[in-house]
Amino acid sequence: YPQEKIHVHFDKPAYNTGETIWFKAYLYTGIAPSNISRNFYAEIVDPSGRILQQKIVPIFEASASGSFDLPATINSPSVVFRAYTTWMLNFDTSFIYTKTFRVLNKNVSPGSVPAAASSSSLKIFPEGGEMVTGLESIVAFKAADFYNIPIDVKGVIKDNTGAQVTTFESEHDGMGRFVLEPKAGAT
C-alpha cells in the first residue's frame, strides 16, 4: 500500500494572539504528488492535547490551503498544528504531520508559564549507536526547551569519580558534538 506524506508551508514561524495562521499543504506518495485522498484534515491543538479548532479542506492537484484564526483570549504559550488524511490514519501515527508554534501572548506573564515549561532536554547520539570501551567515539547532542525549540548549551562531562572527562558546547540550533573515549568500569 502506498504511504501518503504531507509537507506544509506557513506564513510565519510564530504568531500573536488573534492572528491568522495561513498554511499551504502538499501531499506526496513517494516522490510523486498523491492522488489518493480528497480531503485534508487540519487541527490546532493546545499543549494539553485539547483540539481548539479543526478544518476539513478539499485537496486539489495534491495540495490544500487554509487558515486558522488564533483566539485573542488564548492563554497557552504554544499551539500544535496537526494535519492528516483519512488514508494516513490506516498506518503508523508517526506519519501524521505536526508542528509546534510559539504564541506570543501579552496576556501571559512570565510567572504564569508552567514549571515544566522551564525544563529542557539534552539528547545524546553516540556515533554508530553504541560506544565501545577503549575506542574514541564522536558523540552528537541536541538540546531543546520544553516546547522542543533549540537552545544553546555548554557543559562538562564527568566520570563516576567526579573527574572532568571533556567539555561540550552547542554549535548551531542547540546541536553539537564532542569526542569521548569510554574506559572499562567507568560511568
C-alpha positions as CSV (number, residue, x, y, z in Angstrom):
1,Y,0.0,0.0,0.0
2,P,1.4,3.4,-0.9
3,Q,2.2,5.8,2.0
4,E,1.0,9.3,1.8
5,K,3.2,12.1,3.2
6,I,2.4,15.8,3.9
7,H,4.6,18.9,3.7
8,V,3.2,22.2,4.9
9,H,4.3,25.8,4.4
10,F,3.4,28.5,6.9
11,D,3.4,32.3,6.6
12,K,5.3,32.8,9.9
13,P,7.3,30.9,12.5
14,A,5.4,32.3,15.5
15,Y,2.1,34.1,16.0
16,N,0.5,36.7,18.3
17,T,-2.9,36.0,19.9
18,G,-5.7,37.0,17.5
19,E,-3.6,36.5,14.3
20,T,-4.3,34.2,11.4
21,I,-2.2,31.1,10.7
22,W,-2.1,30.6,6.9
23,F,-0.9,27.3,5.5
24,K,-0.4,25.5,2.2
25,A,0.0,21.7,2.2
26,Y,1.4,19.4,-0.4
27,L,0.7,15.7,-0.5
28,Y,3.1,13.1,-1.8
29,T,3.2,9.3,-2.4
30,G,6.8,8.5,-2.6
31,I,8.3,11.3,-4.8
32,A,5.2,11.9,-6.9
33,P,2.2,14.1,-6.0
34,S,-0.5,12.0,-4.3
35,N,-3.9,11.3,-5.9
36,I,-5.2,9.1,-3.1
37,S,-7.1,11.4,-0.7
38,R,-9.7,14.1,-1.4
39,N,-10.0,15.8,2.0
40,F,-7.2,17.3,4.1
41,Y,-7.8,17.4,7.9
42,A,-6.0,20.1,9.9
43,E,-6.2,20.9,13.7
44,I,-4.9,23.4,16.1
45,V,-4.2,21.7,19.5
46,D,-3.1,23.2,22.8
47,P,-0.2,21.6,24.8
48,S,-2.6,19.6,26.9
49,G,-4.0,17.8,23.8
50,R,-7.3,19.6,23.6
51,I,-8.4,20.4,20.0
52,L,-9.0,24.2,19.7
53,Q,-10.1,24.2,16.0
54,Q,-10.4,21.7,13.2
55,K,-10.8,22.3,9.5
56,I,-11.6,19.9,6.6
57,V,-10.2,21.3,3.4
58,P,-10.6,19.9,-0.2
59,I,-7.4,18.6,-1.9
60,F,-6.9,19.8,-5.4
61,E,-4.0,18.7,-7.5
62,A,-2.2,17.2,-4.5
63,S,-2.4,20.4,-2.5
64,A,-4.6,22.1,0.0
65,S,-4.6,25.5,1.7
66,G,-6.4,27.2,4.5
67,S,-6.2,29.3,7.7
68,F,-6.9,29.3,11.4
69,D,-7.7,32.4,13.5
70,L,-6.0,32.1,16.9
71,P,-8.3,33.3,19.6
72,A,-7.4,36.6,21.2
73,T,-8.1,35.0,24.6
74,I,-5.7,32.0,24.2
75,N,-3.5,31.6,27.3
76,S,-1.2,29.0,26.0
77,P,2.5,29.8,25.2
78,S,2.3,27.4,22.2
79,V,-0.1,25.5,19.9
80,V,0.4,22.4,17.8
81,F,-0.7,22.3,14.1
82,R,-1.6,18.7,13.2
83,A,-2.5,17.5,9.7
84,Y,-3.5,14.2,8.2
85,T,-5.8,12.5,5.6
86,T,-8.1,9.5,6.3
87,W,-5.7,7.3,4.3
88,M,-2.9,8.2,6.6
89,L,-4.9,7.0,9.6
90,N,-4.6,3.5,8.3
91,F,-0.9,3.5,9.1
92,D,1.6,4.4,11.8
93,T,0.7,7.7,13.6
94,S,4.3,8.9,13.2
95,F,3.4,10.0,9.6
96,I,0.8,12.4,10.9
97,Y,2.2,15.9,10.3
98,T,2.8,18.0,13.5
99,K,4.4,21.4,14.1
100,T,4.6,23.4,17.3
101,F,4.2,27.2,17.1
102,R,5.1,29.7,19.8
103,V,2.2,32.0,20.7
104,L,3.4,35.5,21.6
105,N,0.9,36.5,24.2
106,K,0.9,39.7,26.0
107,N,-1.7,38.4,28.4
108,V,0.6,35.7,29.8
109,S,3.1,36.9,32.3
110,P,6.4,35.0,32.7
111,G,5.3,33.8,36.1
112,S,2.2,32.1,34.7
113,V,4.2,29.7,32.5
114,P,4.0,26.2,34.0
115,A,7.1,25.0,35.9
116,A,7.5,22.1,33.5
117,A,7.9,24.7,30.7
118,S,11.2,25.9,32.2
119,S,12.8,22.4,31.9
120,S,15.0,21.5,29.0
121,S,16.3,18.2,27.4
122,L,19.7,17.1,26.2
123,K,19.6,14.1,23.8
124,I,22.8,12.2,23.2
125,F,23.6,10.3,20.0
126,P,26.8,8.1,20.0
127,E,28.3,7.6,16.6
128,G,27.1,4.2,15.3
129,G,24.5,4.0,18.1
130,E,26.9,2.4,20.7
131,M,30.1,3.3,22.4
132,V,33.0,0.8,22.7
133,T,35.4,0.7,25.6
134,G,38.9,1.9,24.6
135,L,37.7,3.3,21.2
136,E,37.5,7.1,20.7
137,S,33.9,8.0,19.6
138,I,32.2,11.1,18.3
139,V,29.1,11.8,20.3
140,A,26.5,14.2,18.9
141,F,23.9,16.0,21.1
142,K,20.8,18.1,20.7
143,A,19.4,20.5,23.4
144,A,15.8,21.8,23.4
145,D,13.4,23.5,25.8
146,F,10.1,22.2,26.9
147,Y,8.4,23.2,23.6
148,N,11.2,21.5,21.6
149,I,12.7,24.8,20.5
150,P,16.5,24.5,20.2
151,I,18.6,26.2,23.0
152,D,22.3,26.8,23.2
153,V,24.1,24.8,25.9
154,K,27.6,24.5,27.3
155,G,28.7,21.9,29.8
156,V,31.2,19.4,31.3
157,I,31.2,15.6,31.1
158,K,32.4,14.0,34.4
159,D,33.1,10.3,35.2
160,N,31.8,8.5,38.3
161,T,34.8,9.7,40.3
162,G,33.9,13.4,39.6
163,A,36.9,13.9,37.3
164,Q,36.3,16.1,34.2
165,V,36.5,13.9,31.0
166,T,35.6,16.6,28.4
167,T,33.6,19.7,27.7
168,F,30.9,20.4,25.1
169,E,29.2,23.5,23.6
170,S,26.4,23.7,21.1
171,E,27.5,24.9,17.6
172,H,24.1,25.6,15.9
173,D,20.4,25.3,16.9
174,G,21.3,23.5,20.1
175,M,23.3,20.8,18.3
176,G,27.0,20.0,18.6
177,R,29.4,17.1,19.2
178,F,32.3,16.1,21.4
179,V,34.8,13.2,21.4
180,L,34.8,10.7,24.2
181,E,36.8,7.5,24.9
182,P,34.9,5.2,27.3
183,K,37.0,3.5,30.0
184,A,36.3,0.0,31.3
185,G,34.2,0.1,34.5
186,A,33.7,3.9,34.4
187,T,30.3,5.7,34.0
